[in-house]
């Protein structure tokens, strides 16, 4: 991923070179050539996605596209803070590599799990999680509130399985076990949060030049210290993405551009709009390669 941008735009190539230097190894080679099993390790996946995202961001800036607001889903909040100038890219890419390693090491493989619950309100999912946690004695909670009827749950494997069953019993359309390396955004990540906090406390944060809405509070941050605190608490806290989108909507955002691999967030925005709680006039483009860049620029010109 990211090879086309790197080969086509010097400003993107400079981002990959900066990442390689900051990390002390070639994340660019891993992005372009794999091997896939190594790239899938979360300590590599996180800096790889951040690097591709910032490369796309800088190509857009070079083409005259400027952001007025920023938001990011989970790891994406680091991209948002880099876009806002709160955090340098070099510091961000080093931090997220550690973040991935800390998350992986916080819970032994197979102990935790995550599942996507579809066709059920987040309130209903959270009640099912509370009941399952009480019955099982284990951790399970809403981790990603992605859309009005799409919530990802996270926790101990047995507790996630029980909560998934309760959701289906109570009317959820589907409960899909996710292939993840760790149970992100739940209390089991506390050891990772504690370790990451020490790194972030030692990292320079600046006042954001853009308005950034954070995952854990679904509110705007205006200072570097508040941005740091939100990134720390995000490790165990839920990603309140529906509320983040509603904050953007309330701010008058009409055009969204998703940067980096994939276009999941564009899909989540469409889900919010179709539910009647969004705004169907909003548009969302994405940029991850040359073709999507050209399509996005053409759409913005219109």
C-alpha positions in Angstrom: 0.0 0.0 0.0 1.1 3.5 -0.8 3.5 2.6 -3.5 1.7 4.6 -6.2 1.7 7.8 -4.2 5.4 7.3 -3.3 6.4 6.8 -6.9 4.2 9.6 -8.3 4.7 12.4 -5.9 8.0 13.6 -4.3 6.1 15.0 -1.3 4.7 11.5 -0.6 8.1 9.9 -1.1 9.5 12.3 1.5 6.9 11.0 4.0 8.0 7.4 3.6 11.7 8.4 3.9 10.9 10.3 7.1 9.0 7.3 8.5 12.0 5.0 7.7 14.4 7.3 9.4 12.2 7.9 12.4 11.6 4.1 13.0 15.1 3.0 12.2 13.9 0.4 9.6 12.2 0.4 6.2 8.5 0.6 6.9 8.2 1.7 3.2 9.6 -1.7 2.1 7.1 -3.4 4.3 4.2 -1.3 2.9 5.2 -2.0 -0.7 6.5 -5.6 -0.6 5.3 -7.2 2.6 5.5 -10.0 3.6 1.8 -9.7 4.5 2.0 -11.7 7.7 4.6 -9.2 9.0 2.6 -6.2 7.9 -0.4 -7.6 9.7 1.4 -7.4 13.0 -0.3 -4.5 14.8 3.1 -2.9 15.7 3.7 -2.7 11.9 0.2 -2.1 10.7 -0.3 1.0 12.8 2.8 3.0 11.5 2.2 1.7 8.0 -1.4 3.0 7.9 -0.3 6.3 9.5 2.5 6.8 6.9 0.2 6.1 3.9 -2.4 8.5 5.4 0.0 11.3 6.0 1.5 10.8 2.5 -2.0 11.2 1.0 -2.7 14.2 3.2 0.5 16.0 2.0 -0.3 15.2 -1.7 -3.7 16.8 -1.2 -2.2 19.8 0.5 0.3 20.2 -2.4 -2.7 20.2 -4.8 -4.3 23.1 -2.8 -6.8 21.0 -0.7 -6.9 22.3 2.8 -8.8 21.0 5.8 -10.9 23.1 8.2 -11.7 20.2 10.6 -10.2 16.8 11.3 -11.3 13.6 12.9 -9.9 10.1 12.9 -11.2 6.7 13.9 -9.0 5.0 16.6 -5.5 5.0 15.1 -6.8 7.7 12.6 -6.9 10.2 15.5 -3.1 10.4 15.2 -3.4 11.3 11.5 -5.9 14.0 12.5 -3.5 15.4 15.0 -0.6 15.4 12.5 -2.9 17.2 10.1 -3.6 19.8 12.8 0.1 20.3 13.6 -0.5 19.1 17.2 2.0 16.3 16.8 5.0 15.9 14.4 4.8 13.1 12.0 8.1 11.6 13.2 6.9 11.6 16.8 3.5 10.2 15.7 4.9 7.3 13.7 7.3 6.3 16.5 4.4 6.5 19.0 2.0 4.4 17.1 4.6 1.6 16.6 4.9 1.5 20.3 1.2 1.7 20.7 0.7 -1.4 18.5 3.3 -3.3 20.4 1.9 -2.4 23.8 -1.6 -3.4 22.7 -0.4 -6.7 21.4 1.5 -7.5 24.6 -1.3 -6.4 27.0 -3.4 -9.5 26.4 -2.1 -13.0 25.5 -3.2 -14.2 22.1 -6.5 -16.0 22.2 -7.6 -14.5 25.6 -9.4 -11.5 24.1 -11.8 -11.1 21.2 -13.9 -8.5 19.3 -17.2 -8.9 17.4 -19.3 -6.6 15.2 -23.0 -6.4 16.2 -25.3 -5.3 13.3 -28.9 -4.3 13.2 -29.2 -3.3 16.9 -28.9 0.1 18.6 -25.8 0.9 20.6 -27.9 1.2 23.8 -29.2 -2.4 23.3 -25.7 -3.7 22.6 -24.4 -2.0 25.8 -27.1 -3.5 27.9 -26.3 -7.0 26.5 -22.6 -6.4 27.3 -23.4 -5.4 30.8 -25.5 -8.5 31.3 -22.9 -10.7 29.8 -20.1 -9.2 31.9 -22.2 -9.7 35.1 -22.9 -13.3 34.2 -19.5 -14.3 33.0 -17.4 -12.2 35.4 -15.3 -11.1 32.5 -14.7 -7.8 30.6 -16.9 -7.0 27.6 -18.0 -3.5 26.4 -18.8 -1.5 23.4 -15.5 -0.5 21.7 -16.5 1.2 18.5 -19.9 2.9 18.1 -19.6 3.1 14.4 -23.1 3.7 13.1 -26.6 3.8 14.6 -27.0 0.0 14.2 -23.3 -1.1 14.0 -21.3 -1.5 17.2 -18.1 -3.4 17.8 -17.7 -5.0 21.2 -14.4 -6.0 22.8 -13.2 -8.0 25.8 -12.5 -11.4 27.2 -13.2 -14.1 24.5 -15.9 -16.0 26.5 -17.6 -12.7 27.6 -17.6 -11.4 24.0 -19.1 -14.7 22.8 -21.8 -14.5 25.5 -22.6 -10.9 24.7 -22.9 -11.7 21.0 -25.3 -14.5 21.8 -27.4 -12.2 23.9 -27.5 -9.6 21.2 -28.8 -12.1 18.7 -31.4 -13.3 21.2 -32.6 -9.7 21.5 -33.0 -9.0 17.8 -29.6 -8.2 16.4 -29.4 -9.2 12.7 -25.8 -10.5 12.9 -22.9 -10.9 15.4 -19.7 -11.3 13.5 -16.5 -12.4 15.2 -13.6 -10.3 14.0 -10.1 -11.4 13.2 -8.1 -9.1 15.4 -4.8 -9.5 17.2 -6.0 -8.0 20.5 -9.2 -6.8 22.2 -8.9 -3.0 21.5 -10.7 -0.2 23.3 -11.7 -2.0 26.4 -10.4 -2.3 30.0 -8.1 -5.2 29.1 -5.9 -2.6 27.4 -5.1 -0.8 30.6 -1.5 -2.1 30.7 -1.0 -0.7 27.2 -2.6 2.6 28.1 -0.2 2.9 31.1 2.8 2.3 28.9 1.7 4.6 26.2 0.9 7.4 28.7 4.6 7.5 29.6 5.6 7.9 25.9 3.0 10.6 25.2 3.9 12.5 28.3 7.5 12.7 27.0 6.4 13.8 23.5 6.0 17.4 22.4 2.4 18.5 21.7 1.5 21.8 20.2 -1.7 23.9 20.0 -3.8 22.4 17.1 -4.1 24.6 14.0 -7.3 22.8 13.0 -10.4 21.9 15.1 -10.0 18.2 15.9 -12.8 16.1 17.4 -11.6 13.2 19.6 -12.8 9.6 19.8 -13.1 9.2 23.6 -15.1 12.3 24.3 -16.6 13.1 20.9 -15.7 16.7 21.6 -13.3 19.3 20.2 -9.8 19.8 21.6 -8.2 23.2 21.6 -4.9 22.5 23.3 -2.0 20.2 22.9 -2.4 18.9 26.5 -6.0 18.0 25.9 -5.1 16.2 22.6 -2.5 14.2 24.5 -4.9 13.3 27.3 -7.5 12.1 24.7 -5.0 9.9 23.0 -4.0 8.3 26.3 -7.6 7.6 27.4 -8.6 6.4 23.9 -6.6 3.1 24.4 -9.2 1.8 26.8 -12.1 4.1 25.9 -14.7 3.5 23.2 -14.5 5.2 19.8 -17.7 7.3 19.8 -17.7 7.7 16.0 -21.4 8.4 15.5 -21.1 11.4 17.9 -17.8 12.5 16.2 -19.6 12.6 12.9 -22.5 14.5 14.5 -20.0 17.1 15.8 -18.7 17.6 12.2 -22.2 17.9 11.0 -23.0 20.5 13.6 -19.9 22.5 12.6 -21.3 22.7 9.1 -19.0 20.2 7.4 -20.3 19.4 3.9 -17.3 17.7 2.2 -15.3 14.9 3.8 -12.2 13.3 2.5 -11.0 10.0 4.0 -7.3 9.5 3.7 -5.3 6.3 3.8 -6.1 2.6 2.9 -9.7 1.8 2.3 -12.9 3.8 2.5 -14.6 2.4 5.6 -15.4 5.9 7.0 -17.2 6.9 3.9 -19.4 3.9 4.3 -20.1 4.7 7.9 -21.0 8.3 6.9 -23.5 6.9 4.4 -25.0 4.6 7.1 -25.5 7.6 9.4 -27.0 9.7 6.6 -29.4 6.9 5.5 -30.5 6.4 9.2 -32.0 9.9 9.1 -29.6 11.2 11.8 -27.0 12.5 9.3 -27.2 14.8 6.2 -27.7 13.1 2.9 -26.3 16.2 1.1 -22.8 15.6 2.6 -20.2 14.0 0.3 -17.3 11.8 1.1 -14.3 11.0 -1.1 -11.3 9.0 -0.3 -7.6 9.1 -1.3 -5.3 6.1 -1.1 -3.7 6.0 -4.6 -3.5 8.0 -7.8 -6.9 6.9 -9.2 -8.7 7.9 -6.0 -6.8 11.1 -5.8 -7.8 12.1 -9.3 -11.4 11.2 -8.6 -11.5 13.2 -5.4 -9.9 16.3 -7.1 -12.5 16.1 -9.9 -15.3 15.8 -7.4 -14.1 18.8 -5.5 -13.8 20.9 -8.6 -17.5 20.3 -9.3 
